[in-house]
Amino acid sequence: MCVSAVSGIAPTNSTIAAATSGGGPALAATVSDLAAKLTQITAALAPLAAASAGAQQLSAIPTVSTSAPTTTTSADSDVAGANAAPSAIATAATPVDPGTGAIPGSVQLAVPAAIGTDIATAQRRALAAEKADAASSSSEFDSSIIADLGAGPSAATTTAELAQMRAIEKQRSDADAKTTKRYADGDGFDYLEQRMEALVKSMPKAKAAKVRKAFKAAKKLASHATSAAKKHFDRTRPANQAGSGLDPSIATPKSKSFPSGHTSHAFAYAEVLAEVDPANANTYRDVAQQVAYSRVVGGVHYPSDIVAGSYVGTRAARRALEQAGL
């Protein structure tokens, strides 16, 4: 049974009367007992129904088409499995550190498949905007990002996501908390920056210069667009919501919540690296996804914040790559 349907399963008094007509007191008592139990089940499932509704709204942020492109371009193929198997991104197929799948010394955070799929969908949408982005001005780029994010997360989405985050917090281990702090301190960014430096050393000078230019531009574009979107949507951080009940494992930034800046920054780096080193594309995207989800586990971002951040970062990277001639 779909959880969104539970609100209508409990029988009413008139339904009971109709069902027991002519059946005697014993039958009426039995049906009444069943009705009471169904009412209890309905109440127990109500939070799941709310979470399901929130998840459906989450998948629409940013506003994207879930259908795969009808043609495959070199840009499309850069999102590993994006057309055929979005879960390739969600399952982190190529870990950074064999045996742990995370930055050395950290633990692999278990990213829910639904969030991984939403991120893959957001990246596909970002790739579709690449050609238009390349010729746009910085202000046009920012405006396009904000327009694509639509009305932003609704109050119902926020309520559902807070419930989801409380459940995630209950499952957060001490090792998870330490990992969120490592990523908050920049371990993911450090790894991606080090990989860029290692790659350019083996490149011809002309290409190395283009890669450095794209890497720097992607970060700048992502940061600027994220700041503009944060100001526009003005979403309060999860732990700062009245009655959230959250206890973050990392410091809550003073900036607004939607979209996630750490996420947009990480995906901007990851997508530039994926372009110049496609053999290790999944590794870079895995790191970006770990950085992103660490913000949810740490209690400072909603899931929809990181989905939107992945969208911003991917678009920033593709624009930077196009402008750098890569």
N, C-alpha and C positions, 0 to 999 in steps of 0.2 A: 504493500500500500504506500502511495506517495504521502510523505509526512504533511504536505500542504493540504491534504484532504481530511485530516483528522478532526478539524473543527466541526464537521457536520455528521459525525457518526453516532453521537449519543442520542438515543431516542427521546422524544418529548412525552409528556403525560398523555397527550391525545393519541400518540402512536401506541403507547402501552395499552390504553383503553381499547383501541381498535383491534390490537393483536390478541387480547385476552377475552374479547366478547364471547360469552357462552362457554368459556373454558373453566369456570369455577374459580374459587379463591386460591386453590393450590397453584394453578397455572399462573394466576395474576402475581402471586408472591414470587414465583420462580423468575418470571420475566422482569419484575421490579428489581430483584437481586442482580440479574444480569445487566440491567440498565445502570444500576449504581456502579458496577464494576467497569462498564464501558466509559462512564463519566470519569472515573479515576484514571483510566488509561488515556483518555483524551487530555486530561490536565497534565499528565506526565509527558505526553508527546508534544504539548504546545510549544515548549522551548525549541524543540527540533524543527517544528514548522516555521518558527521565526527565523531560525538559523538558515533553513533552506531558502526562505524568501530573500534573506540577506545575501546568500551565495549567488542567487540568480541575478540580483542587482550588481553584485561584485563583478560578475562576468561581463557586464556591460560597461565597465570602467577600465580603460577608455571605451568610447563607443566604437566598436569594431565589428567587422564581418567575420564570422567564424568559418566561412568557406575558404578553401585554399585557392591561391591564384590559379587561373586556368593555364597560364604559361609559366615556365620556370626560367628565371634569369639568373645571372651569376650572383646577384644580391640575394635572391630568394634562397639559393642553395646554401648561403652562408649561415642561415639558421638551421642548425643540425636537425634534420627530421621534421622541419616545420610543416611541410606539405603532407607528408605521409604519416609521421608519428610525432606529434607534439610532445608526447611523454618522454622523448629522448632528452629534452631539456630538463624536464621535471625530475627525472631519475638520476641525473648527474652521471652519465655513462662513463666519462673519463675523469676519474678523481685526480686531484692535484698530488696528493701524497698516497701512494699505494698502501692499502690496508686501513686507511681512515677516511679517505675521500675529502679531506679538508686541508687547510693551510697547516703545514707541519706543526705539531704541538696542540692543535685544536681537535675538537670532535666534529663529526659530520652531523649537522642539524637535519632532522628528518622533515624535509619540505613536503607538505600535503600535496598529493597529486593534483587536486583541484586548483591550487594556487599556481603550481608549475604549469598547468595547462593554460590558465589565464595569462600568465607571463608569455607563453609561446604565442598565444593569440594576439597579444599586444604587440609583440615583435613583428608578427606578420603584417599587422596594420601599419607599423612604422616603416617597414620596407616599401610598402605601396606608395608612401608619400615622398620617397627619395628624390625623384626627378624634380618635383615642384620645390622641395626644400633647397636644392642646390642653388637655385637662382634667386631665392628670396633674401630680403634684408634681415638683419637680426630682429628687428621689431616685428616684421611680418612672420618670422619663424615663431617667435614667442606667442603671437596672436593666434597662429594656426594651432599650436600646441593646446592653448587654452580652449579654443573652439572645439577641438577634437575630444577634449575631456568632458565636454557637455556641461550639464548642470552640476557635476561633481557628486560626491556621495550624499545620499539622502539621509534623513534622520532615522529611517527604518534600517538602512544599511549600517549606520553607526551603532545602533542598538544591538543588531545581530552580531556585528563584529566585536563589540565589547564582550558579549557572552562567549564568543569564540576565543577571544584573547584570555579571558579568565580561565577557560578550560586548558589552554596552552600553558598558562602560567602554573597551573596545578601540576602539570607533567614536567615542568622545567627542572632538570637536575642541576646539581652544583657544577658539573662539567659543562652543561649547556650554558649556564650563567657566565662561566669563565670565558667560553668561546664568544659569547655576545660582547664581552668587554674587549677581547682581542680584536674583533672586527670593528668595534667602535673606536678603538685606538689606531686603526688604520692598517692592520695586518693584510687585509685583502687588497687594498690599494697599493701597499708596498710590493706585494707579490706581482701584481700586474705591471707596475712600473719597472720592476727588475726584469721581468720577461721582455718588456719593450727594449730596454737597454741591451739585453743580451742578443736580441734579434737584430738590431740595427748594426751591431758590430760586424756581422757577417754579410751585410748588404753593400752594394755599390754606394758611394757617397750620395749620389743624386737621389736614389730611392730612400736611403736612410734619412735624408733631409725631409722628404715628403712624409715619411712615417712619423717623424718627430713633430712636424707641423700638424698633421692630422690628430695626433694624440693630444697635443696641447689645445688645439681648437675644439676637439670633442668635449674636453673637460669644461672649457669656457662656455661653450654653447649650452651644455647640459646645466651648468650652474646658473646661467642667466635665465634660461627658460624655466627652471625649477623655481627660482626666486619669484619670477613674475606670476607663476601659477599659484604658489603659496599665498602671495598677496591677494590674488584674485579670489581664491576659494575660501581662504581664512578659516580653515578647519582646525579646531582645537585638538591638541595632542590627547591620546587616549587616557593617560593617567591624570590629565587635568580636567577631564569630564567629571561633573558632579556625580558622586556615587559610583564611580568606575570600579572601585575595589581593587585596582591594580597596584602591584608593587614592582616597579621596573628594576631590572638587574643592572641597568646602565643609566647614566644621567639623562634626564629629559631635556632636550634642547629648548631654547626659548622661541625658536622659529615655529611657524605653523606646520601642520602635519601633512597636507596633501599638495603635491606628491612627495615621495621620499627623496631627499637630496643624496643620501648615501647610495641609494639604489640607482638613481640616474647617473651618478658619477661612476659607479662600478660598471654599469652596462655600457656607458660611453667608452670606457677603457677596453672592456671585453670585446666589443664589436670591432674596434679598430684592430686589435690583436687577432681576432678571428679572420679578418680580411687578409692580413699579411702572413698569417701562420695557420691556414685552414686545417692542417693535420691535427692541431691541438685546440680547435675551436671549442669543443665541448668542455675542455679543461677551463678555459677562460670564462665561459658562460656558467660553469659550475661555481667558480669563485664568486662571480657577480650575484648568482642566486643565493649563495650562502651569506654574502654580505647583506643582501636584501632581507632574507628571512630572519637573520639575526636581529633585525630591527623590530620584528613582530614578537619573536621570542623574548627579546629584551624589554618589551612593553612600551616602546616609544613610537611605534607606527601601527596603523591598521593594515590588514592585508591589502585593501584596495589602494593604499598609499604606495605600496611597493610595486603593485601591478602597473599603476600609472607611472611610477618612476622608471620602470623597465622600458616603457613606451618612450618616455622623454629621452632616456639615455641612448636607446637604439637609434632614434631619429637624429639625435645630435651627432652620433658617430657616423651615420651614413652621409649626413650633410658635410661633415668635416672631411671624410674620405673623398667624396666627389669633388670638393673644392680643392683638395690637395692633389688631385689627379691620380688617385689610386683606385 
